[in-house]
Amino acid sequence: MRSDTGHRLFLQRQRLAAARIGPDPDAPAHRALQPGQARLAIEHFALTANNITYAAFGEAMKYWHFFPAAEPGEGCLPVWGFATVVESLAEGVAVGRRVWGYFPAGSHLVVTPGRVNAGGFVDAAPHRADLAAVYNHCAWCDADPGWQPALEGLQAVMRPLFITSFLIDDFLAEAACFGAEQVLLSSASSKTACATAFCLAQRRGQPGAPRVLGLTSPRSMGFVRSLGCYDDVLAYDALTGLAPGVPTVYVDFAGNAALRRAVHEHFAGTLKYSASIGGTHWDALAAAGTSASLPGPRPTLFFAPAQVKKRSSPPPEGWGRDGLDRRLAQAWNAFTTAATGPEPWVQISHRSGPEAVLVAYAEVLSGQADARQGLMLSLA
């Protein structure tokens, strides 16, 4: 067996700040391929607040199950990135082909390709059979219409988040925004919130289109306002300045329980819907009582794969898979045009090596990462 031990990021599931870099269990030195398997060398991957959400909801949403860690209490952080097939005993999977997919934050991944076709393949490893299918698909880069080499960093950082944002917008539009006149987004500087605000803003001028409001930290207000997607941007402590009688939908990207309670209590009887999306404020997820005790509608976790499944179904409920892909591609192209303008929304920062990855993870976990920066990391 080869000597390449690779590297992988491991986290303590119950103490997310406890992180270490260890040998990658899927590297050539630690795992020989079995018939039907292939080994991917992970070239680089994005790290955003969305990955912190994966960790914060790792137990409830089974994110830890995708890439099991051998040590009790540890987990492998899921990320989105690019990899190359470096060994293959799987039919139809050629060495040298490049793929885009959902990987562990590491240097390697052994997959069991199934349903191999012109677009890519599904990782049919037995432990992934009952997990959300959207995360199990790997796309061939040379067959992906959304892949642009010059925008690869933007794709890795923003495309998975944008898909979630597109689906949130679609979900709210389908429900006529639950009769609300405004949508309030927490953690408004987070990339998923910004992309959601962009999608919502595309409806300006249409009958019933809601105003889009953002809550963020004082240091991020200038950046959030510069995007032009929000009708108003407020600091968290300015929440009470909003008129409490306006019918409102709350889209919670922060996951801060104290903030959620403040929003529910402020809008009381006029809060039409409360959607829980992320956990950027991961250290305050359970700080202010249970959701059951909140006034107004009970917060509902938005699970993007469920909306994908619904919209992939045939009409009238869905658009069919081709219809969903077409609408998503149109929205993504509009977003990339805006995000790569004279003042880019995201400035890609490349970092490599174990120490650099640990530092970057600590920055994102603590909320200290620059909102305009997109991190592309490598443990190769």
matplotlib code that plots the C-alpha trace (Angstrom):
import matplotlib.pyplot as plt

x = [0.0, 1.3, 2.8, 0.4, -1.3, -3.2, -4.9, -8.5, -10.2, -11.8, -14.2, -15.6, -19.3, -20.3, -17.4, -17.1, -14.2, -12.2, -10.6, -7.6, -5.9, -5.2, -4.4, -7.1, -8.7, -9.4, -5.8, -3.9, -1.8, -4.8, -7.4, -7.1, -9.8, -12.3, -13.9, -16.5, -14.8, -12.9, -10.6, -11.0, -8.1, -9.9, -8.1, -9.8, -13.1, -15.0, -15.5, -18.4, -20.8, -23.0, -20.5, -20.8, -24.5, -23.8, -21.8, -24.3, -27.2, -25.0, -26.9, -30.4, -30.0, -27.5, -24.7, -22.2, -23.3, -22.0, -18.3, -18.1, -15.2, -13.6, -12.9, -16.0, -17.4, -15.6, -17.1, -15.8, -17.0, -18.9, -17.8, -18.4, -15.5, -13.6, -11.7, -10.0, -10.4, -6.9, -7.7, -10.7, -12.0, -15.5, -16.9, -17.4, -15.3, -12.0, -8.8, -8.1, -11.7, -12.6, -15.7, -17.7, -19.4, -20.0, -16.9, -15.2, -12.8, -9.8, -7.5, -9.2, -12.5, -13.3, -16.6, -18.7, -20.0, -23.5, -25.8, -22.8, -24.0, -22.9, -23.6, -21.8, -22.5, -24.0, -22.0, -23.8, -21.8, -24.2, -23.9, -25.2, -28.3, -30.7, -29.2, -30.5, -29.9, -28.9, -25.7, -24.7, -24.3, -20.9, -21.0, -18.4, -17.0, -16.7, -20.4, -21.7, -23.3, -22.9, -19.1, -16.9, -13.2, -12.7, -15.5, -14.6, -13.9, -17.3, -19.0, -17.5, -18.2, -21.7, -23.4, -24.5, -25.7, -27.4, -29.4, -30.7, -31.5, -33.3, -35.4, -36.2, -37.4, -39.5, -41.0, -42.1, -43.4, -45.4, -47.0, -47.7, -45.2, -47.9, -49.6, -46.7, -45.6, -42.0, -39.3, -36.8, -33.4, -31.0, -27.3, -27.9, -24.2, -23.9, -23.6, -26.8, -28.8, -27.3, -28.2, -31.7, -32.1, -31.0, -33.6, -36.3, -35.3, -35.8, -39.6, -39.6, -42.5, -44.5, -47.9, -47.5, -43.7, -42.5, -39.9, -36.6, -35.1, -31.7, -30.4, -26.6, -23.8, -22.7, -19.4, -21.2, -23.9, -21.9, -21.2, -24.8, -26.2, -23.8, -25.3, -28.6, -30.7, -32.1, -34.7, -33.4, -30.6, -30.5, -28.2, -29.5, -30.1, -32.3, -34.9, -37.4, -37.4, -39.3, -43.1, -44.5, -47.9, -46.5, -47.1, -43.7, -41.9, -38.7, -36.0, -33.4, -29.9, -28.3, -29.9, -29.5, -32.2, -32.3, -32.6, -35.4, -37.3, -36.8, -38.3, -41.2, -42.0, -41.6, -44.0, -46.2, -49.5, -48.2, -45.5, -46.8, -44.1, -40.8, -38.2, -35.1, -32.3, -28.9, -26.7, -24.1, -24.6, -23.9, -22.9, -26.3, -28.5, -30.1, -29.7, -33.2, -35.7, -37.5, -39.2, -42.5, -42.7, -42.3, -45.3, -46.5, -45.9, -43.5, -40.1, -40.0, -36.7, -36.3, -34.8, -33.7, -33.7, -37.4, -38.1, -35.8, -37.8, -41.1, -40.0, -38.4, -41.7, -44.0, -46.5, -48.7, -46.8, -43.4, -41.5, -39.8, -36.0, -35.2, -37.6, -36.0, -32.5, -33.4, -34.9, -32.0, -29.5, -31.2, -31.2, -27.6, -26.5, -28.3, -26.6, -23.1, -23.6, -24.4, -21.8, -18.9, -19.6, -17.3, -17.6, -17.5, -19.7, -17.1, -13.3, -11.9, -9.0, -7.0, -5.2, -3.5, -2.0, -3.1, -2.3, -4.0, -7.1, -7.3, -6.9, -9.6, -12.0, -11.5, -12.2, -15.4, -16.5, -16.0, -17.7, -14.6, -14.2, -14.6, -18.2, -16.9, -14.3, -14.8, -12.4, -11.1, -9.0, -6.8, -5.4, -4.0]
y = [0.0, 3.5, 5.8, 8.8, 9.3, 12.4, 14.8, 15.3, 17.7, 16.1, 17.9, 17.0, 16.8, 18.3, 20.8, 22.3, 24.5, 21.3, 20.6, 18.6, 17.5, 13.8, 11.2, 10.8, 7.3, 7.2, 7.9, 5.2, 4.4, 3.5, 2.0, -0.3, -0.1, -2.9, -3.9, -1.3, 1.5, 4.6, 7.0, 10.8, 13.2, 16.3, 19.3, 22.1, 22.9, 25.9, 26.8, 29.0, 29.5, 26.9, 24.3, 25.4, 24.8, 21.2, 20.7, 22.5, 20.3, 17.3, 15.0, 16.2, 16.2, 13.2, 15.3, 13.4, 10.2, 11.0, 10.6, 8.6, 9.2, 6.2, 8.0, 8.1, 11.6, 12.9, 13.9, 14.8, 18.2, 18.0, 20.5, 21.2, 21.1, 19.7, 16.4, 14.1, 10.4, 9.0, 5.3, 3.3, -0.2, 1.1, 0.6, 3.9, 6.0, 6.9, 8.0, 11.6, 12.8, 15.8, 15.9, 18.4, 17.2, 16.9, 15.7, 15.5, 18.3, 16.2, 15.1, 11.9, 10.1, 6.5, 6.2, 3.4, 4.8, 3.8, 5.0, 6.2, 8.3, 11.2, 13.7, 12.0, 9.3, 8.6, 7.4, 4.1, 3.3, 1.3, 3.8, 6.6, 4.7, 6.3, 9.8, 12.8, 11.9, 15.5, 15.2, 11.8, 12.9, 13.8, 15.7, 15.5, 19.0, 18.7, 17.8, 20.3, 23.3, 25.4, 24.9, 27.7, 27.3, 31.0, 31.0, 27.8, 29.5, 31.3, 28.0, 26.1, 29.0, 30.1, 27.5, 25.1, 28.1, 29.6, 26.4, 26.6, 30.3, 29.7, 27.0, 29.2, 31.9, 29.4, 28.0, 31.4, 32.4, 29.2, 30.1, 33.7, 34.6, 33.4, 36.7, 38.7, 42.1, 41.8, 39.1, 39.5, 37.7, 37.2, 36.9, 39.1, 39.2, 35.4, 34.2, 32.1, 35.1, 37.4, 35.0, 34.6, 38.4, 38.5, 35.9, 37.7, 41.1, 39.7, 39.9, 43.6, 45.3, 42.1, 42.0, 40.9, 41.0, 41.5, 44.0, 42.4, 43.4, 42.2, 42.0, 41.9, 43.0, 46.7, 45.9, 44.2, 46.8, 48.6, 45.5, 44.2, 47.6, 47.8, 44.7, 46.4, 43.3, 44.5, 47.2, 48.0, 46.7, 47.0, 46.1, 43.4, 45.8, 47.9, 45.2, 47.0, 50.0, 47.9, 48.4, 45.4, 45.5, 44.6, 41.0, 39.4, 36.2, 35.5, 33.5, 32.6, 32.0, 32.8, 30.1, 32.3, 31.3, 34.6, 36.6, 34.2, 34.8, 38.6, 38.5, 36.3, 38.5, 41.7, 40.7, 38.6, 38.1, 39.5, 36.9, 34.7, 32.1, 31.4, 29.4, 28.0, 27.7, 27.8, 28.1, 30.8, 31.7, 28.1, 28.8, 30.3, 27.6, 26.6, 29.7, 31.0, 28.4, 25.9, 26.7, 25.4, 28.3, 31.0, 33.2, 33.0, 30.2, 27.5, 27.7, 25.1, 23.8, 24.3, 21.2, 22.0, 18.4, 18.2, 21.2, 19.7, 16.5, 18.3, 20.5, 17.6, 15.8, 16.0, 18.9, 20.3, 20.1, 20.1, 21.2, 17.9, 17.6, 19.3, 22.2, 22.6, 22.5, 25.1, 27.5, 27.1, 27.7, 30.9, 32.2, 31.2, 33.0, 36.1, 35.9, 35.4, 38.4, 40.5, 38.9, 39.3, 43.0, 46.0, 45.4, 41.6, 40.2, 37.5, 37.7, 34.2, 33.6, 30.4, 28.7, 25.3, 23.1, 21.7, 24.7, 27.1, 25.0, 25.0, 28.7, 29.2, 26.9, 28.9, 32.2, 30.9, 29.2, 32.4, 34.6, 36.6, 35.8, 38.7, 38.7, 39.5, 36.8, 33.3, 30.7, 27.9, 25.5, 22.5, 19.6, 17.9]
z = [0.0, -0.8, 1.8, 1.3, 4.6, 3.7, 6.1, 7.4, 9.7, 12.8, 15.2, 18.6, 17.9, 21.3, 21.4, 17.9, 18.9, 19.5, 16.1, 15.0, 11.8, 11.6, 8.9, 6.3, 6.7, 2.9, 1.9, 0.0, 3.1, 5.2, 2.8, -0.2, -2.8, -3.2, -6.5, -7.4, -5.5, -6.6, -4.7, -5.1, -4.3, -2.9, -4.5, -2.7, -0.9, 0.4, 4.1, 5.0, 7.9, 6.1, 7.1, 10.7, 10.3, 9.1, 12.3, 14.6, 13.2, 12.7, 15.0, 14.2, 10.4, 10.2, 8.6, 10.7, 9.0, 5.6, 6.5, 9.8, 12.0, 13.8, 17.1, 19.5, 19.8, 16.7, 13.3, 9.8, 8.6, 5.3, 2.6, -1.1, -3.4, -6.4, -6.6, -9.2, -9.6, -8.8, -8.6, -9.8, -9.7, -10.7, -14.2, -16.1, -13.6, -15.3, -13.6, -14.2, -14.4, -12.2, -10.1, -8.0, -4.9, -1.2, 0.5, 4.0, 4.8, 3.9, 1.2, 0.0, -0.2, -1.2, -3.0, -4.4, -7.7, -8.7, -11.4, -13.4, -16.4, -18.6, -15.8, -12.9, -10.4, -7.0, -4.0, -3.3, -0.2, 2.1, 5.0, 2.7, 1.4, 3.8, 3.7, 1.6, -2.1, -3.1, -1.1, -2.6, -6.2, -7.7, -11.0, -13.8, -14.2, -17.9, -18.2, -15.7, -17.5, -14.3, -14.1, -15.2, -14.5, -14.0, -11.4, -9.7, -6.4, -6.5, -7.4, -4.5, -2.0, -3.2, -5.4, -2.6, -0.5, -3.5, -4.2, -0.6, -1.0, -4.3, -2.6, 0.4, -2.0, -3.9, -0.7, 0.4, -3.0, -3.2, 0.2, -0.9, 1.9, 4.4, 3.9, 5.3, 4.0, 5.0, 5.4, 8.2, 7.7, 10.6, 10.1, 7.0, 6.1, 5.9, 2.3, 2.4, 3.7, 1.1, -1.7, -0.3, -0.2, -3.8, -4.9, -2.9, -4.4, -7.9, -7.1, -6.5, -8.3, -8.5, -6.7, -3.1, -3.2, 0.4, 1.7, 2.6, 5.9, 7.3, 10.9, 11.3, 13.5, 13.4, 11.7, 8.8, 8.1, 5.4, 3.5, 3.7, 2.6, -0.4, -1.9, -2.8, -2.0, 1.3, 1.6, 5.0, 7.2, 11.0, 13.8, 16.1, 19.0, 16.7, 16.3, 18.6, 16.2, 13.6, 13.6, 15.5, 13.7, 10.2, 9.2, 9.1, 8.1, 10.1, 8.3, 10.9, 9.6, 13.0, 15.1, 18.1, 20.5, 22.4, 19.1, 18.0, 21.2, 20.8, 17.3, 18.3, 21.3, 19.3, 16.5, 18.7, 16.8, 13.5, 12.9, 10.1, 9.8, 11.5, 9.4, 10.9, 8.4, 9.9, 13.0, 12.4, 16.1, 16.9, 20.5, 21.3, 19.8, 23.1, 25.2, 25.6, 26.3, 24.0, 20.8, 22.2, 24.7, 22.0, 21.2, 17.6, 15.1, 16.1, 14.3, 11.5, 10.2, 6.5, 4.9, 1.3, 0.0, 0.8, -1.5, -4.2, -4.1, -4.3, -7.3, -9.1, -9.2, -12.2, -12.5, -11.1, -7.7, -9.3, -12.4, -13.2, -12.7, -16.0, -15.1, -11.7, -13.2, -15.9, -13.3, -11.0, -13.8, -14.8, -11.3, -10.7, -13.9, -12.7, -9.3, -10.7, -13.0, -9.9, -7.6, -10.1, -10.9, -10.4, -6.6, -6.2, -3.5, -2.7, -2.8, -3.0, -0.6, -1.2, 1.8, 2.0, 4.6, 8.0, 10.0, 7.6, 7.6, 11.4, 11.5, 8.8, 10.7, 13.9, 12.1, 10.6, 13.8, 15.8, 13.3, 12.7, 9.0, 6.6, 5.3, 1.8, 1.8, 0.5, 1.7, -0.6, 1.4, 0.6, 2.6, -0.5]

ax = plt.figure().add_subplot(projection="3d")
ax.plot(x, y, z, "-o")
ax.set_aspect("equal")
plt.show()
